[in-house]
């Protein structure tokens, strides 16, 4: 009878020992509490926890990819948009992420949502669409400072989508078309200005060199001869017309 009792006792002890043997992977750590007080962080490898006296909480150190749900944001120029983003973070201090906050994943998610609305609400719609890299860095910096007390490092924030209603999309399309037309007119005006400047320079050069006018006249005749036209108009130099006119008047 005593032997059976010892066997049962040994089986219970082994059951407790095997139940409290933990194998932590390379990316895991175990936060050990001794009688309710923090004792130490262990891992990776084989971790034996004394039943009743000690408790272990597992923490992963791998980077977590957290999707931020779409948020309704009103921009500084009073445009309503829906924005969603993704946050990359990881635990760098297992002790603080367990002791300082109840649920570090949920806390980081809620903080990311409020920070996203707060930061984007300070910018205009054009900035949200054109300056995403700057906004990403700003949100990441704010989140990283806020989560540092929890032992969490926010490594990156990426704005995924900025959704607009149909009326705003049409308004942006009209604005882009008007901007393209403005640029085309400016480019055309600049081309006319440059052409007028070059023509003025050419006229000044020709007026100073009469021989240049004659050469230009001969070049014009060559160009006309090369055209496939039944009618050819021979241009006369202005100085010749002036001489003829003077003789007729006499």
C-alpha positions in Angstrom: 0.0 0.0 0.0 2.9 2.3 0.9 4.6 1.5 -2.4 1.4 2.5 -4.4 1.3 5.7 -2.5 4.9 6.5 -3.4 4.2 5.7 -7.0 1.2 8.0 -7.1 3.2 10.8 -5.4 6.1 10.4 -7.8 3.7 10.5 -10.8 2.1 13.7 -9.5 5.6 15.3 -9.0 6.6 14.3 -12.5 3.4 15.6 -13.9 4.0 19.0 -12.2 7.6 19.1 -13.4 6.7 18.3 -17.0 3.8 20.7 -17.0 6.2 23.5 -15.9 9.0 22.7 -18.3 9.0 25.4 -21.0 11.1 25.5 -24.2 11.5 29.0 -25.6 12.4 29.5 -29.2 15.1 32.0 -30.3 12.6 34.8 -30.8 10.8 34.2 -27.4 11.5 35.3 -23.9 9.9 34.4 -20.6 9.0 37.0 -18.0 9.2 35.1 -14.6 7.3 36.2 -11.6 8.2 34.8 -8.1 5.2 34.9 -5.7 3.7 37.7 -7.8 6.8 39.8 -8.0 8.9 40.2 -11.1 12.0 38.1 -10.8 13.9 37.9 -14.2 13.6 37.5 -17.9 14.7 34.1 -19.2 15.2 32.5 -22.6 15.7 31.2 -25.1 16.1 27.5 -24.3 14.8 25.2 -21.6 13.1 27.0 -18.7 11.9 25.2 -15.6 9.2 27.0 -13.6 8.5 26.0 -10.0 4.8 25.2 -9.7 2.7 27.6 -7.6 5.6 29.7 -6.6 6.6 30.9 -10.1 4.6 32.0 -13.1 5.9 32.6 -16.7 4.5 34.9 -19.4 5.8 34.4 -22.9 6.7 37.3 -25.1 7.7 37.3 -28.7 10.5 39.6 -30.0 9.7 39.3 -33.7 8.5 42.3 -35.6 4.7 42.6 -35.5 2.8 43.8 -38.6 -0.3 45.6 -37.4 -3.0 46.8 -39.7 -4.6 50.1 -38.6 -8.3 50.1 -39.4 -9.6 52.8 -41.7 -9.9 56.1 -39.9 -12.2 59.1 -40.8 -10.0 62.2 -41.0 -10.9 65.8 -41.7 -8.0 67.6 -43.2 -7.0 71.2 -42.4 -8.8 72.4 -45.6 -12.0 70.6 -44.4 -11.9 67.6 -46.7 -13.3 64.3 -45.3 -11.2 61.3 -46.2 -10.8 57.7 -44.9 -7.2 56.6 -44.3 -5.7 53.3 -43.3 -2.1 52.4 -42.5 0.2 49.6 -41.4 2.5 49.8 -38.3 5.7 47.7 -37.8 6.8 47.3 -34.2 8.7 44.9 -32.0 9.2 44.3 -28.3 12.7 45.3 -27.1 12.1 45.1 -23.3 9.9 42.1 -22.3 9.7 43.2 -18.7 8.2 46.6 -19.4 5.8 45.4 -22.1 4.2 43.0 -19.6 4.4 45.2 -16.4 3.8 48.7 -17.7 0.7 48.0 -19.9 -2.1 45.4 -19.7 -2.2 44.5 -23.4 0.7 46.1 -25.4 -0.7 45.0 -28.8 -4.1 46.6 -28.2 -2.5 49.7 -26.6 -0.3 50.2 -29.6 -3.2 49.7 -32.0 -5.4 52.3 -30.2 -2.4 54.8 -30.0 -1.7 54.3 -33.7 -5.3 55.1 -34.6 -5.5 58.3 -32.6 -2.1 59.5 -33.8 -3.0 58.8 -37.4 -6.1 61.0 -37.1 -4.3 63.7 -35.1 -1.3 64.1 -37.5 -3.2 63.9 -40.7 -5.8 66.4 -39.4 -3.0 69.0 -39.3 -2.3 68.8 -43.0 -4.2 69.6 -46.2 -5.4 67.1 -48.7 -2.6 67.8 -51.2 0.0 67.1 -48.6 -1.7 63.8 -47.7 -1.5 62.7 -51.3 2.0 64.1 -52.2 4.0 64.0 -49.0 3.3 60.5 -47.7 6.9 59.8 -46.8 7.1 62.9 -44.5 3.8 62.0 -42.9 4.9 58.4 -42.4 8.1 59.6 -40.6 6.1 62.0 -38.4 3.6 59.4 -37.3 6.4 56.8 -36.7 8.4 59.3 -34.5 5.4 60.2 -32.4 4.4 56.5 -31.9 8.0 55.5 -31.1 8.3 58.1 -28.3 4.9 57.2 -26.8 5.6 53.4 -26.8 9.1 53.6 -25.5 7.8 53.5 -21.9 6.2 50.1 -22.7 9.4 48.6 -24.1 8.2 48.7 -27.7 10.1 50.0 -30.7 8.0 51.3 -33.7 10.3 50.7 -36.7 8.0 52.0 -39.5 4.6 53.4 -40.4 3.2 53.3 -43.9 0.0 55.0 -45.1 -1.7 52.4 -47.4 -4.7 54.2 -48.8 -6.4 57.6 -48.8 -10.0 57.2 -50.0 -12.0 60.2 -51.3 -15.7 60.5 -52.3 -16.7 60.8 -56.0 -17.3 64.5 -55.9 -13.8 65.2 -54.5 -12.2 62.9 -57.1 -13.9 64.8 -59.9 -12.9 68.1 -58.4 -9.2 67.0 -58.2 -9.5 65.8 -61.8 -10.7 69.3 -62.9 -7.9 70.9 -60.9 -5.3 68.7 -62.5 -6.6 69.4 -66.0 -6.6 73.2 -65.3 -3.0 72.9 -64.0 -1.9 71.1 -67.2 -3.5 73.8 -69.4 -1.8 76.5 -67.4 1.6 74.8 -67.8 1.0 74.4 -71.6 0.2 78.1 -71.9 3.3 79.1 -69.9 5.5 76.8 -72.0 4.0 78.2 -75.2 4.5 81.8 -74.0 8.1 81.1 -73.0 8.7 79.6 -76.5 7.3 82.7 -78.2 9.5 84.9 -76.0 12.6 83.0 -76.8 11.7 83.0 -80.6 11.1 86.7 -80.5 14.4 87.3 -78.7 16.3 85.2 -81.3 14.6 87.0 -84.2 15.6 90.3 -82.7 19.2 89.2 -82.4 19.2 88.0 -86.0 17.7 91.2 -87.3 20.4 93.2 -85.4 23.1 91.1 -87.0 21.7 91.4 -90.5 21.3 95.1 -90.2 24.9 95.6 -89.4 26.2 93.3 -92.2 24.7 94.0 -95.7 26.5 91.0 -97.2 24.7 88.8 -94.7 21.4 89.9 -96.2 22.5 88.9 -99.7 23.6 85.5 -98.4 20.2 85.1 -96.8 18.5 86.1 -100.0 20.5 83.4 -102.0 19.7 80.8 -99.3 16.0 81.6 -99.6 16.1 81.2 -103.4 17.7 77.7 -103.0 15.0 76.7 -100.5 12.3 77.9 -102.9 13.8 76.0 -105.8 13.7 72.8 -103.8 10.0 73.1 -103.2 7.6 71.2 -105.5 5.5 74.2 -106.4 4.2 75.5 -109.8 4.5 79.1 -108.7 7.7 80.6 -107.6 7.9 84.1 -106.1 11.3 85.8 -106.3 11.9 88.0 -103.3 13.8 91.2 -104.0 16.1 92.8 -101.4 14.7 95.9 -99.7 17.7 98.0 -100.7 17.1 97.2 -104.4 13.5 98.2 -104.1 14.5 101.5 -102.4 16.9 102.3 -105.2 14.3 101.6 -107.9 11.8 103.7 -106.1 14.2 106.6 -105.9 14.9 106.5 -109.6 11.1 106.5 -110.4 10.5 109.4 -108.2 13.2 111.4 -110.0 
